[in-house]
Amino acid sequence: MCGRFVSSSNPDKIAEYFGAAFEDGTADLGANYNVAPTQDIYAVVTDAAGNRHVQTFHWGLIPSWAKERKIGAKMINARSETLAEKPAYKGVFKKHRCLIPMDGFYEWQAGSPDGPLTKAGKPRKQPMFISRIDGEPLAVAGLWSAWRDPADAGKDLWQHSATVVTTSANETMEPIHDRMPVILPESVWDQWLDPANQDIESLSTLLVPAASDLLTLHPVSMDVNKVANSAASLVEPVEPGASGELDT
């Protein structure tokens, strides 16, 4: 599961890091330290000529055959193990792959019955911030789709959307959650992004947990639980169980 992440790098920095062009007309989304599903995000794609581009996508994949856009809210993550089987993913897995730049992501560690409780009396989960040890951006595997609302018949209005590909947790993540985003090393970016590469078998071999020494994590404020909070202070370390806005 990946339900919140940090996108603090500006478009020019993202383009430089991924060797891509930031297309004219692509929105500058600004720094957001609490990106949530259904919001717009950056993703890197490659065109037929092999050129990489930074574009904006709606977070939550809307399959091309969907009747309504709201289905995207349920498709923010795609399990790597079933990409080649699920109708919503198998087509885009073959042709529409992307990299989603993240400066880190959040995950919630299950609370102890003896620890702080929520207002509902349940063990309070502790939000954790996970990022690369070296401070570099994460290149997360994603899939994208182009969808046109059937209600807009005759209009050439396309909604581009994306989902985060997840895999089983590595040793660093296991104490926190059993899933994590697929983080791809630079050595396989071309293979993953190439739209002409439709070898599902070889692509599937890339979708493995990151090395356990790639990531570091620490507890952060409960304020991250509220989507409206998006300040840089959200990623600062706190003592586990530190007060903040309680989840319910």
MARBA-3410 file (N, C-alpha, C, O; in Angstrom, 1 decimal):
248
0.8,-1.2,0.0,0.0,0.0,0.0,0.9,1.2,0.0,1.8,1.3,0.8 ~ 0.5,2.2,-0.8,1.2,3.5,-0.8,0.1,4.5,-1.0,-0.5,4.7,-2.1 ~ -0.3,5.2,0.1,-1.4,6.1,0.1,-1.1,7.6,0.3,-1.9,8.4,0.1 ~ 0.2,7.9,0.6,0.6,9.3,0.8,2.1,9.3,0.4,2.8,8.4,0.7 ~ 2.5,10.4,-0.2,3.9,10.6,-0.5,4.3,12.0,-0.5,3.5,12.9,-0.5
5.6,12.3,-0.6,6.1,13.6,-0.7,6.6,14.0,-2.1,7.4,13.2,-2.7 ~ 6.2,15.1,-2.6,6.7,15.6,-3.9,7.2,17.0,-3.7,6.4,18.0,-3.8 ~ 8.4,17.2,-3.3,8.9,18.5,-2.9,9.9,19.1,-4.0,10.2,20.3,-3.9 ~ 10.3,18.3,-4.9,11.2,18.8,-6.0,10.5,19.6,-7.0,9.4,19.2,-7.4 ~ 11.1,20.7,-7.5,10.4,21.4,-8.6,10.6,20.7,-9.9,11.4,19.8,-10.1
9.7,21.0,-10.9,9.7,20.3,-12.2,11.0,20.3,-12.9,11.4,19.3,-13.5 ~ 11.8,21.4,-12.8,13.1,21.4,-13.5,14.1,20.4,-12.9,14.8,19.8,-13.6 ~ 14.0,20.3,-11.5,14.9,19.4,-10.9,14.5,18.0,-11.2,15.4,17.1,-11.4 ~ 13.2,17.7,-11.3,12.8,16.3,-11.7,13.2,16.0,-13.1,13.7,14.9,-13.3 ~ 13.0,17.0,-14.0,13.4,16.7,-15.4,14.9,16.5,-15.5,15.3,15.6,-16.2
15.7,17.2,-14.8,17.2,17.1,-14.8,17.6,15.7,-14.3,18.4,15.0,-14.8 ~ 17.0,15.3,-13.2,17.3,14.1,-12.5,17.0,12.8,-13.4,17.8,11.9,-13.5 ~ 15.9,12.9,-14.1,15.4,11.8,-14.9,15.8,11.9,-16.4,15.4,11.1,-17.2 ~ 16.6,13.0,-16.7,17.0,13.1,-18.1,15.8,13.3,-19.0,15.8,12.8,-20.1 ~ 14.9,14.1,-18.5,13.6,14.3,-19.3,13.4,15.8,-19.6,14.1,16.7,-19.1
12.4,16.1,-20.4,12.0,17.4,-20.7,10.7,17.7,-20.0,9.8,16.9,-19.9 ~ 10.6,18.9,-19.4,9.3,19.3,-18.8,8.5,20.1,-19.9,8.9,21.2,-20.3 ~ 7.5,19.4,-20.3,6.8,19.9,-21.5,6.1,21.3,-21.2,5.5,21.5,-20.1 ~ 6.1,22.1,-22.2,5.4,23.4,-22.1,3.9,23.1,-21.9,3.3,22.2,-22.5 ~ 3.3,23.9,-21.0,1.9,23.7,-20.7,1.6,22.7,-19.6,0.4,22.6,-19.1
2.6,22.0,-19.1,2.4,21.1,-18.0,2.4,21.9,-16.7,3.3,22.7,-16.5 ~ 1.4,21.6,-15.9,1.2,22.4,-14.7,2.3,22.2,-13.7,2.8,21.1,-13.5 ~ 2.7,23.3,-13.1,3.7,23.3,-11.9,2.8,23.0,-10.7,2.1,23.9,-10.3 ~ 2.9,21.9,-10.1,2.1,21.5,-9.0,2.5,22.0,-7.7,1.8,22.0,-6.7 ~ 3.7,22.6,-7.6,4.3,23.1,-6.4,4.7,22.0,-5.4,4.3,20.8,-5.6
5.4,22.4,-4.4,5.9,21.4,-3.4,4.7,20.9,-2.5,3.9,21.7,-2.1 ~ 4.6,19.6,-2.3,3.5,19.0,-1.5,4.1,17.9,-0.7,4.6,16.9,-1.2 ~ 4.1,18.1,0.6,4.7,17.1,1.5,3.6,16.1,2.1,3.9,15.4,3.0 ~ 2.5,16.1,1.4,1.4,15.1,1.8,0.5,14.9,0.6,-0.7,15.1,0.7 ~ 1.1,14.4,-0.5,0.3,14.1,-1.7,-0.6,12.9,-1.4,-0.2,11.9,-0.8
-1.9,13.1,-1.8,-2.9,12.1,-1.5,-3.6,11.6,-2.7,-3.6,12.3,-3.8 ~ -4.2,10.4,-2.7,-4.9,9.9,-3.9,-6.0,10.9,-4.4,-6.5,11.7,-3.6 ~ -6.2,10.9,-5.7,-7.1,11.8,-6.5,-6.5,13.1,-6.8,-7.1,13.9,-7.5 ~ -5.3,13.4,-6.2,-4.6,14.7,-6.5,-3.8,14.4,-7.8,-3.5,13.3,-8.2 ~ -3.3,15.5,-8.4,-2.4,15.4,-9.5,-1.0,15.2,-9.1,-0.5,15.8,-8.1
-0.3,14.4,-9.9,1.1,14.1,-9.6,2.0,14.2,-10.8,1.4,14.2,-11.9 ~ 3.3,14.2,-10.6,4.2,14.1,-11.8,4.5,12.7,-12.1,4.5,11.8,-11.2 ~ 4.8,12.4,-13.4,5.3,11.1,-13.8,6.1,11.3,-15.0,5.9,12.2,-15.8 ~ 7.1,10.4,-15.2,8.0,10.4,-16.3,7.6,9.3,-17.3,7.5,8.2,-16.9 ~ 7.4,9.7,-18.6,7.1,8.8,-19.6,8.1,8.9,-20.8,8.8,9.9,-20.9
8.1,7.9,-21.6,9.0,8.0,-22.8,8.1,7.9,-24.1,7.2,7.1,-24.2 ~ 8.4,8.7,-25.1,7.7,8.7,-26.3,8.3,7.7,-27.3,9.3,7.0,-27.0 ~ 7.6,7.5,-28.4,8.1,6.5,-29.4,9.5,6.7,-29.9,10.1,5.8,-30.4 ~ 10.0,8.0,-29.8,11.3,8.3,-30.3,12.4,8.1,-29.2,13.5,8.3,-29.4 ~ 11.9,7.7,-28.0,12.8,7.4,-26.9,13.1,8.6,-26.0,14.0,8.6,-25.2
12.4,9.7,-26.2,12.6,10.9,-25.4,11.7,10.9,-24.1,10.6,10.5,-24.2 ~ 12.3,11.2,-23.0,11.6,11.2,-21.7,10.9,12.6,-21.5,11.5,13.6,-21.8 ~ 9.7,12.5,-20.9,9.0,13.8,-20.7,8.4,13.7,-19.2,8.0,12.6,-18.8 ~ 8.4,14.8,-18.6,7.7,14.9,-17.3,6.3,15.5,-17.6,6.1,16.5,-18.2 ~ 5.2,14.7,-17.1,3.9,15.2,-17.4,3.1,15.0,-16.0,3.6,14.4,-15.1
1.9,15.6,-16.0,1.1,15.5,-14.8,0.0,14.5,-15.1,-0.6,14.4,-16.2 ~ -0.3,13.7,-14.0,-1.4,12.7,-14.1,-2.2,12.8,-12.8,-1.8,13.2,-11.8 ~ -3.5,12.3,-13.0,-4.4,12.2,-11.8,-4.0,10.9,-11.1,-3.8,9.8,-11.7 ~ -3.8,10.9,-9.8,-3.4,9.7,-9.0,-4.6,8.9,-8.7,-5.5,9.2,-7.9 ~ -4.7,7.7,-9.4,-5.8,6.8,-9.3,-6.2,6.4,-10.8,-6.9,7.2,-11.4
-5.8,5.3,-11.2,-5.9,4.9,-12.6,-7.3,4.7,-13.0,-8.1,4.1,-12.4 ~ -7.7,5.4,-14.1,-9.0,5.3,-14.7,-8.9,4.4,-16.0,-8.4,5.0,-17.0 ~ -9.3,3.2,-16.0,-9.1,2.4,-17.2,-9.9,3.0,-18.4,-10.9,3.7,-18.2 ~ -9.4,2.7,-19.6,-10.0,3.4,-20.8,-11.4,3.0,-21.0,-12.2,3.7,-21.6 ~ -11.8,1.8,-20.4,-13.2,1.3,-20.6,-14.1,1.8,-19.5,-15.3,1.4,-19.5
-13.6,2.5,-18.5,-14.4,2.9,-17.3,-15.6,3.8,-17.8,-15.4,4.6,-18.7 ~ -16.7,3.7,-17.1,-17.9,4.5,-17.4,-17.8,5.8,-16.6,-18.4,6.8,-17.0 ~ -17.2,5.8,-15.4,-17.1,7.0,-14.6,-15.7,7.1,-14.0,-15.0,6.1,-13.8 ~ -15.3,8.4,-13.8,-13.9,8.6,-13.3,-13.7,8.2,-11.9,-12.6,8.0,-11.5 ~ -14.8,8.1,-11.1,-14.6,7.8,-9.7,-14.0,6.4,-9.4,-13.5,6.2,-8.3
-13.9,5.6,-10.4,-13.3,4.3,-10.2,-11.8,4.5,-9.9,-11.2,3.6,-9.2 ~ -11.2,5.6,-10.3,-9.8,5.9,-10.1,-9.4,5.9,-8.6,-8.3,5.6,-8.2 ~ -10.4,6.4,-7.8,-10.1,6.5,-6.3,-9.8,5.1,-5.7,-9.2,5.1,-4.6 ~ -10.2,4.0,-6.3,-10.0,2.7,-5.8,-8.8,2.1,-6.5,-8.4,0.9,-6.1 ~ -8.1,2.8,-7.4,-7.0,2.2,-8.1,-5.8,3.0,-8.0,-5.1,3.3,-9.0
-5.4,3.3,-6.8,-4.2,4.2,-6.5,-2.9,3.3,-6.5,-1.8,3.8,-6.8 ~ -3.1,2.0,-6.2,-2.0,1.0,-6.2,-2.4,-0.2,-7.0,-3.5,-0.5,-7.2 ~ -1.3,-0.8,-7.6,-1.5,-2.0,-8.4,-0.5,-3.0,-7.9,0.7,-2.7,-7.9 ~ -1.0,-4.2,-7.5,-0.1,-5.2,-7.0,0.7,-5.8,-8.2,0.2,-6.2,-9.2 ~ 2.1,-5.8,-8.1,2.9,-6.3,-9.1,2.6,-7.7,-9.5,2.8,-8.1,-10.7
2.2,-8.5,-8.5,2.0,-10.0,-8.8,0.9,-10.3,-9.7,0.8,-11.4,-10.3 ~ 0.0,-9.3,-9.9,-1.2,-9.6,-10.7,-1.4,-8.6,-11.9,-2.5,-8.6,-12.4 ~ -0.4,-7.9,-12.2,-0.5,-6.9,-13.3,-0.9,-7.5,-14.6,-1.7,-7.0,-15.4 ~ -0.3,-8.7,-14.9,-0.6,-9.3,-16.2,-1.9,-10.1,-16.2,-2.3,-10.6,-17.3 ~ -2.7,-10.1,-15.1,-3.9,-10.8,-15.0,-5.1,-9.9,-14.9,-6.2,-10.2,-15.6
-5.0,-8.8,-14.2,-6.2,-7.9,-13.9,-6.6,-7.1,-15.2,-5.7,-6.5,-15.8 ~ -7.8,-7.2,-15.6,-8.2,-6.4,-16.8,-7.9,-5.0,-16.8,-7.6,-4.4,-17.8 ~ -7.9,-4.3,-15.6,-7.6,-2.9,-15.5,-6.2,-2.6,-15.7,-5.8,-1.5,-16.1 ~ -5.3,-3.6,-15.6,-3.9,-3.3,-15.6,-3.1,-4.0,-16.7,-2.1,-3.5,-17.2 ~ -3.6,-5.1,-17.2,-2.7,-5.9,-18.1,-2.4,-5.2,-19.4,-1.3,-5.3,-20.0
-3.3,-4.4,-19.9,-3.1,-3.6,-21.2,-2.1,-2.5,-21.0,-1.2,-2.3,-21.8 ~ -2.2,-1.7,-19.9,-1.3,-0.6,-19.6,0.0,-1.1,-19.2,1.0,-0.5,-19.4 ~ 0.1,-2.3,-18.5,1.4,-2.9,-18.1,2.2,-3.1,-19.3,3.4,-3.0,-19.3 ~ 1.5,-3.5,-20.4,2.2,-3.9,-21.6,2.7,-2.6,-22.4,3.8,-2.7,-23.0 ~ 1.9,-1.5,-22.3,2.2,-0.4,-23.2,2.4,0.9,-22.5,3.1,1.8,-23.0
1.8,1.1,-21.3,1.8,2.5,-20.7,2.4,2.4,-19.3,1.7,2.4,-18.3 ~ 3.7,2.4,-19.3,4.5,2.4,-18.0,5.1,3.8,-17.8,5.5,4.5,-18.7 ~ 5.3,4.1,-16.5,5.9,5.4,-16.2,6.7,5.3,-14.9,6.7,4.2,-14.2 ~ 7.4,6.3,-14.6,8.2,6.5,-13.3,7.5,7.6,-12.5,7.3,8.7,-13.1 ~ 7.2,7.4,-11.3,6.6,8.4,-10.5,7.7,8.9,-9.5,8.0,8.2,-8.6
8.1,10.1,-9.6,9.1,10.7,-8.7,8.6,10.9,-7.3,7.5,11.5,-7.2 ~ 9.2,10.5,-6.3,8.8,10.7,-4.9,10.1,11.1,-4.1,11.2,10.6,-4.4 ~ 9.9,12.0,-3.2,11.0,12.4,-2.3,10.9,11.7,-1.0,11.6,12.0,0.0 ~ 10.0,10.7,-1.0,9.7,9.8,0.2,8.3,9.5,0.2,7.5,10.1,-0.5 ~ 7.9,8.6,1.1,6.5,8.2,1.2,6.2,7.9,2.7,7.1,7.7,3.5
4.9,7.9,3.0,4.5,7.6,4.4,3.8,6.2,4.5,3.2,5.7,3.5 ~ 4.0,5.6,5.6,3.3,4.4,5.9,3.0,4.4,7.4,3.7,5.0,8.2 ~ 1.9,3.7,7.8,1.5,3.7,9.2,1.8,2.4,9.9,1.3,1.4,9.4 ~ 2.5,2.5,11.0,2.8,1.3,11.7,1.7,1.0,12.8,1.3,1.9,13.5 ~ 1.3,-0.2,12.8,0.2,-0.6,13.8,0.6,-0.2,15.2,1.7,-0.4,15.6
-0.4,0.3,15.9,-0.1,0.7,17.3,-0.2,-0.4,18.3,-0.8,-1.5,18.0 ~ 0.4,-0.2,19.4,0.3,-1.2,20.5,-0.9,-1.0,21.4,-1.3,0.2,21.6 ~ -1.6,-2.0,21.8,-2.7,-1.9,22.7,-2.4,-1.1,24.0,-3.2,-0.5,24.7 ~ -1.1,-1.1,24.4,-0.6,-0.4,25.6,-0.2,1.0,25.3,0.1,1.7,26.2 ~ -0.2,1.4,24.0,0.2,2.7,23.6,-0.9,3.7,23.6,-2.0,3.4,24.0
-0.7,4.9,23.0,-1.7,5.9,22.8,-2.9,5.4,22.0,-2.8,4.5,21.1 ~ -4.1,5.9,22.4,-5.3,5.4,21.7,-5.9,6.6,20.9,-5.7,7.7,21.2 ~ -6.7,6.2,19.9,-7.4,7.2,19.1,-8.6,7.7,19.9,-8.9,7.1,21.0 ~ -9.3,8.6,19.4,-10.6,9.1,20.0,-11.6,8.0,20.1,-12.5,8.0,20.9 ~ -11.5,7.0,19.1,-12.4,5.9,19.1,-12.0,4.8,20.1,-12.6,3.7,20.2
-10.9,5.0,20.8,-10.4,4.0,21.7,-9.6,2.8,21.1,-9.3,1.8,21.7 ~ -9.1,3.0,19.8,-8.3,2.0,19.2,-6.8,2.4,19.3,-6.5,3.6,19.4 ~ -5.9,1.4,19.2,-4.5,1.7,19.2,-4.2,2.6,18.1,-4.6,2.4,16.9 ~ -3.5,3.7,18.4,-3.1,4.7,17.4,-2.0,4.3,16.5,-0.9,3.9,17.0 ~ -2.2,4.3,15.2,-1.1,4.0,14.3,-0.1,5.1,14.2,-0.5,6.3,14.3
1.2,4.8,14.1,2.2,5.8,14.1,2.7,6.0,12.6,3.2,5.1,12.0 ~ 2.5,7.2,12.1,3.0,7.5,10.7,4.5,7.5,10.7,5.2,8.1,11.6 ~ 5.0,6.9,9.6,6.5,6.9,9.4,6.8,7.5,8.1,6.0,7.3,7.1 ~ 7.9,8.2,8.0,8.4,8.7,6.7,9.5,7.9,6.2,10.5,7.6,7.0 ~ 9.4,7.4,5.0,10.4,6.5,4.4,11.1,7.2,3.2,10.4,7.7,2.3
12.4,7.3,3.1,13.1,8.0,2.0,14.4,7.3,1.8,14.8,6.4,2.5 ~ 15.1,7.7,0.7,16.4,7.1,0.4,17.4,7.6,1.4,17.4,8.7,1.8 ~ 18.3,6.7,1.8,19.4,7.1,2.7,20.2,8.2,2.2,20.7,9.1,2.9 ~ 20.5,8.2,0.9,21.4,9.2,0.3,20.6,10.5,-0.1,21.2,11.4,-0.6 ~ 19.3,10.6,0.2,18.6,11.8,-0.1,18.1,12.0,-1.5,17.5,12.9,-1.8
18.4,11.0,-2.4,18.0,11.1,-3.8,16.5,10.8,-3.9,16.0,10.2,-3.0 ~ 15.9,11.3,-5.0,14.5,10.9,-5.2,14.3,9.4,-5.5,15.2,8.7,-5.9 ~ 13.1,9.0,-5.2,12.7,7.6,-5.5,12.1,7.6,-6.9,11.3,8.4,-7.3 ~ 12.5,6.6,-7.7,11.9,6.4,-9.0,11.0,5.2,-8.9,11.4,4.0,-9.0 ~ 9.7,5.5,-8.7,8.7,4.4,-8.4,8.0,4.0,-9.7,7.6,4.8,-10.5
7.9,2.7,-9.8,7.2,2.1,-11.0,5.7,2.5,-11.0,5.1,2.4,-10.0 ~ 5.2,2.9,-12.1,3.8,3.3,-12.2,3.3,2.8,-13.6,4.0,2.5,-14.5 ~ 2.0,2.9,-13.7,1.2,2.6,-14.9,0.3,3.8,-15.2,-0.2,4.4,-14.3 ~ 0.1,4.1,-16.5,-0.8,5.2,-16.8,-1.8,4.9,-17.8,-1.7,3.9,-18.6 ~ -2.9,5.7,-17.9,-3.9,5.4,-18.8,-4.5,6.8,-19.3,-4.4,7.8,-18.6
-5.1,6.7,-20.5,-5.8,7.9,-21.0,-7.3,7.5,-21.1,-7.6,6.5,-21.7 ~ -8.1,8.4,-20.5,-9.6,8.0,-20.5,-10.4,9.3,-20.9,-10.1,10.4,-20.6 ~ -11.5,9.0,-21.7,-12.4,10.0,-22.1,-13.7,9.7,-21.6,-14.3,8.6,-21.8 ~ -14.3,10.7,-20.9,-15.6,10.5,-20.3,-16.7,10.3,-21.3,-16.9,11.1,-22.2 ~ -17.4,9.1,-21.2,-18.5,8.9,-22.2,-19.5,9.9,-22.3,-20.2,10.1,-23.3
-19.7,10.7,-21.2,-20.7,11.8,-21.2,-20.2,13.0,-22.0,-21.1,13.8,-22.4 ~ -19.0,13.0,-22.4,-18.5,14.1,-23.2,-18.3,13.7,-24.6,-17.3,14.0,-25.3 ~ -19.3,13.0,-25.1,-19.3,12.6,-26.5,-19.0,13.7,-27.5,-19.6,14.8,-27.4 ~ -18.1,13.4,-28.4,-17.8,14.4,-29.4,-16.7,15.4,-29.0,-16.2,16.2,-29.8 ~ -16.3,15.3,-27.7,-15.3,16.3,-27.2,-13.9,15.5,-27.0,-13.9,14.4,-26.6
-12.9,16.1,-27.4,-11.6,15.5,-27.3,-10.9,15.8,-26.0,-9.8,16.4,-26.0 ~ -11.6,15.4,-24.9,-11.1,15.7,-23.6,-10.6,14.5,-22.9,-11.4,13.6,-22.6 ~ -9.3,14.4,-22.7,-8.7,13.2,-22.1,-8.3,13.4,-20.7,-7.7,14.5,-20.4 ~ -8.5,12.4,-19.8,-8.0,12.5,-18.5,-6.9,11.4,-18.4,-7.1,10.2,-18.6 ~ -5.7,11.9,-18.1,-4.5,11.0,-17.9,-4.3,10.7,-16.4,-4.3,11.6,-15.6
-4.3,9.4,-16.1,-4.2,9.0,-14.7,-3.1,8.0,-14.6,-2.7,7.4,-15.5 ~ -2.7,7.7,-13.3,-1.6,6.8,-13.0,-1.9,6.1,-11.7,-2.6,6.5,-10.9 ~ -1.2,4.9,-11.6,-1.2,4.1,-10.4,0.2,3.8,-10.0,1.0,3.6,-10.8 ~ 0.4,3.5,-8.7,1.7,3.1,-8.1,1.7,1.6,-8.1,0.8,1.0,-7.5 ~ 2.8,1.0,-8.6,3.0,-0.4,-8.5,3.6,-0.8,-7.2,4.6,-0.2,-6.8
3.1,-1.8,-6.5,3.6,-2.2,-5.2,4.1,-3.6,-5.3,3.7,-4.4,-6.1 ~ 4.9,-4.0,-4.3,5.5,-5.3,-4.2,5.6,-5.7,-2.7,5.2,-4.9,-1.8 ~ 6.1,-6.8,-2.4,6.2,-7.2,-1.0,7.3,-6.4,-0.3,8.2,-5.8,-1.0 ~ 7.2,-6.2,1.0,8.1,-5.4,1.7,9.5,-6.0,1.8,9.7,-7.2,1.9 ~ 10.5,-5.1,1.9,11.9,-5.6,2.2,12.1,-5.6,3.7,11.2,-5.3,4.4
13.3,-5.9,4.1,13.5,-6.0,5.6,13.3,-4.7,6.3,13.0,-4.7,7.5 ~ 13.6,-3.6,5.6,13.4,-2.3,6.3,12.0,-2.0,6.5,11.6,-1.5,7.6 ~ 11.1,-2.4,5.6,9.7,-2.1,5.6,8.9,-3.1,6.4,7.8,-2.7,6.9 ~ 9.3,-4.3,6.5,8.5,-5.4,7.1,8.0,-5.0,8.5,6.8,-5.4,8.8 ~ 8.7,-4.3,9.4,8.1,-4.0,10.7,7.0,-3.0,10.6,6.2,-2.8,11.5
6.9,-2.3,9.5,5.9,-1.3,9.3,4.7,-1.7,8.5,3.6,-1.5,8.9 ~ 4.9,-2.4,7.4,3.9,-2.8,6.5,4.4,-4.0,5.6,5.6,-4.1,5.4 ~ 3.4,-4.8,5.1,3.8,-5.9,4.3,4.0,-5.6,2.8,4.3,-6.5,2.0 ~ 3.7,-4.3,2.4,3.8,-3.9,1.0,4.6,-2.7,1.0,4.8,-1.9,2.0 ~ 5.2,-2.4,-0.2,5.9,-1.1,-0.5,5.9,-0.8,-2.0,5.7,-1.7,-2.8
6.2,0.4,-2.4,6.2,0.7,-3.8,7.4,0.0,-4.4,8.5,-0.2,-3.8 ~ 7.3,-0.3,-5.7,8.5,-0.8,-6.5,9.4,0.4,-6.8,8.9,1.3,-7.5 ~ 10.6,0.3,-6.3,11.6,1.4,-6.6,12.6,0.9,-7.6,13.3,-0.1,-7.3 ~ 12.7,1.5,-8.8,13.5,1.0,-9.8,14.8,1.8,-9.9,14.9,3.0,-9.8 ~ 16.0,1.0,-10.0,17.3,1.7,-10.1,17.4,2.3,-11.5,16.7,1.8,-12.5
18.3,3.2,-11.7,18.5,3.9,-13.0,18.9,2.9,-14.1,18.5,3.2,-15.3 ~ 19.5,1.9,-13.7,20.0,0.9,-14.8,18.8,0.3,-15.5,19.0,-0.3,-16.6 ~ 17.6,0.3,-15.0,16.5,-0.4,-15.7,15.4,0.7,-16.1,14.4,0.3,-16.6 ~ 15.7,1.9,-16.0,14.7,2.9,-16.4,14.3,2.8,-17.9,13.1,2.8,-18.2 ~ 15.3,2.7,-18.7,15.0,2.6,-20.2,14.2,1.4,-20.5,13.2,1.4,-21.2
14.5,0.3,-19.9,13.8,-1.0,-20.1,12.3,-0.8,-19.6,11.4,-1.3,-20.3 ~ 12.1,-0.2,-18.5,10.7,0.0,-18.0,9.9,1.0,-18.8,8.7,0.7,-19.0 ~ 10.6,2.1,-19.2,9.8,3.1,-19.9,9.6,2.9,-21.4,8.7,3.5,-21.9 ~ 10.4,2.1,-22.0,10.3,1.9,-23.4,8.9,1.3,-23.8,8.6,0.2,-23.5 ~ 8.1,2.1,-24.5,6.8,1.6,-24.9,6.8,0.5,-25.9,5.8,-0.2,-26.1
7.9,0.3,-26.6,8.1,-0.7,-27.6,8.4,-2.1,-26.9,8.3,-3.1,-27.5 ~ 8.8,-2.0,-25.7,9.1,-3.2,-24.9,7.8,-3.8,-24.3,7.3,-3.2,-23.3 ~ 7.3,-4.8,-24.9,6.1,-5.4,-24.4,6.3,-6.9,-23.9,5.4,-7.7,-23.9 ~ 7.5,-7.1,-23.5,7.9,-8.4,-22.9,7.5,-8.5,-21.5,8.3,-8.2,-20.6 ~ 6.3,-8.9,-21.2,5.7,-9.0,-19.9,6.6,-9.8,-18.9,6.7,-9.4,-17.7
7.1,-10.9,-19.4,7.9,-11.8,-18.6,9.2,-11.1,-18.0,9.5,-11.1,-16.8 ~ 9.9,-10.4,-18.9,11.1,-9.7,-18.5,10.8,-8.5,-17.6,11.5,-8.1,-16.7 ~ 9.7,-7.8,-18.0,9.3,-6.6,-17.2,8.9,-7.0,-15.8,9.2,-6.3,-14.8 ~ 8.3,-8.2,-15.7,7.9,-8.6,-14.3,9.1,-8.9,-13.4,8.9,-8.8,-12.2 ~ 10.2,-9.2,-14.0,11.4,-9.5,-13.1,11.9,-8.2,-12.5,12.7,-8.3,-11.5
11.5,-7.1,-13.0,12.0,-5.8,-12.4,11.2,-5.4,-11.1,11.7,-4.6,-10.4 ~ 10.1,-6.1,-10.9,9.1,-5.6,-9.9,9.4,-6.4,-8.6,8.6,-7.2,-8.1 ~ 10.5,-6.1,-8.0,11.0,-6.7,-6.8,11.2,-5.7,-5.7,11.4,-4.5,-6.0 ~ 11.3,-6.1,-4.4,11.5,-5.2,-3.3,12.9,-4.5,-3.5,13.9,-5.2,-4.0 ~ 13.0,-3.3,-3.1,14.3,-2.6,-3.1,15.3,-3.2,-2.1,14.8,-3.8,-1.2
16.5,-3.0,-2.3,17.5,-3.5,-1.4,17.3,-2.9,0.0,16.9,-1.7,0.1 ~ 17.5,-3.6,1.0,17.1,-3.2,2.4,18.0,-2.0,2.8,17.6,-1.3,3.8 ~ 19.2,-1.8,2.2,20.0,-0.7,2.6,19.8,0.6,1.8,20.5,1.5,2.0 ~ 18.7,0.6,1.0,18.4,1.8,0.2,17.7,2.8,1.0,17.9,4.0,0.8 ~ 16.8,2.4,1.9,15.9,3.3,2.6,16.2,3.5,4.1,16.8,2.7,4.8
15.7,4.6,4.6,15.7,4.9,6.0,14.3,5.4,6.4,13.6,5.9,5.5 ~ 14.0,5.3,7.7,12.6,5.7,8.1,12.7,6.2,9.5,13.6,5.9,10.3 ~ 11.7,7.1,9.8,11.6,7.6,11.1,10.1,8.0,11.4,9.4,8.3,10.5 ~ 9.7,8.1,12.7,8.3,8.5,13.0,8.1,10.0,12.7,9.1,10.8,12.9 ~ 6.9,10.4,12.3,6.6,11.8,12.1,5.3,12.1,12.8,4.6,11.3,13.3
5.0,13.4,12.7,3.8,13.9,13.4,2.5,13.3,12.9,2.4,13.0,11.8 ~ 1.6,13.2,13.9,0.2,12.7,13.5,-0.5,13.7,12.6,-1.5,13.4,12.0 ~ 0.1,14.9,12.4,-0.5,15.9,11.5,-0.6,15.4,10.1,-1.4,15.9,9.3 ~ 0.2,14.4,9.7,0.2,13.9,8.4,-1.1,13.2,8.1,-1.4,13.0,6.9 ~ -1.8,12.8,9.1,-3.1,12.1,8.9,-4.1,12.9,8.2,-5.0,12.4,7.5
-4.0,14.3,8.3,-5.0,15.2,7.7,-4.4,15.7,6.4,-3.4,16.3,6.3 ~ -5.1,15.3,5.3,-4.7,15.7,3.9,-4.4,17.2,3.8,-3.5,17.6,3.0 ~ -5.2,18.0,4.4,-5.0,19.4,4.3,-3.7,19.9,4.8,-3.2,21.0,4.4 ~ -3.0,19.2,5.6,-1.7,19.5,6.1,-0.6,19.1,5.1,-0.6,17.9,4.7 ~ 0.2,20.0,4.6,1.1,19.7,3.5,2.5,20.4,3.7,3.2,20.6,2.7
2.8,20.9,4.9,4.0,21.7,5.1,5.2,20.8,5.2,5.1,19.6,5.5 ~ 6.4,21.4,5.0,7.6,20.6,5.1,7.9,20.0,6.4,8.6,19.0,6.5 ~ 7.3,20.6,7.5,7.6,20.1,8.8,7.0,18.7,9.0,7.4,18.0,10.0 ~ 6.2,18.2,8.1,5.6,16.9,8.3,6.6,15.8,8.2,6.4,14.7,8.8 ~ 7.7,16.0,7.5,8.7,15.0,7.4,9.8,15.0,8.5,10.7,14.1,8.6
9.7,16.0,9.4,10.7,16.1,10.5,10.4,15.0,11.6,9.3,14.6,11.9 ~ 11.5,14.4,12.1,11.4,13.3,13.0,10.7,13.8,14.4,11.0,14.9,14.8 ~ 10.0,12.9,14.9,9.4,13.1,16.3,9.5,11.9,17.1,9.9,10.8,16.6 ~ 9.3,12.0,18.4,9.3,10.9,19.2,8.0,10.0,18.9,6.9,10.6,18.7 ~ 8.1,8.7,18.9,6.9,7.9,18.7,5.8,8.2,19.6,6.1,8.3,20.8
4.6,8.4,19.1,3.5,8.7,19.9,3.3,10.1,20.3,2.5,10.5,21.1 ~ 4.2,11.0,19.6,4.1,12.4,19.9,2.7,12.9,19.5,2.1,12.4,18.6 ~ 2.2,13.9,20.3,0.9,14.4,20.1,0.8,15.1,18.7,1.8,15.6,18.2 ~ -0.4,15.2,18.2,-0.7,15.9,17.0,-2.2,15.7,16.7,-2.9,15.3,17.7 ~ -2.6,15.9,15.5,-4.1,15.7,15.3,-4.3,14.2,15.2,-3.8,13.5,14.4
-5.1,13.7,16.2,-5.4,12.3,16.3,-6.2,11.7,15.1,-7.1,12.4,14.6 ~ -5.8,10.5,14.7,-6.7,9.9,13.7,-7.9,9.3,14.4,-7.8,9.1,15.6 ~ -8.9,9.1,13.7,-10.2,8.6,14.3,-10.5,7.2,13.9,-11.5,6.6,14.3
END
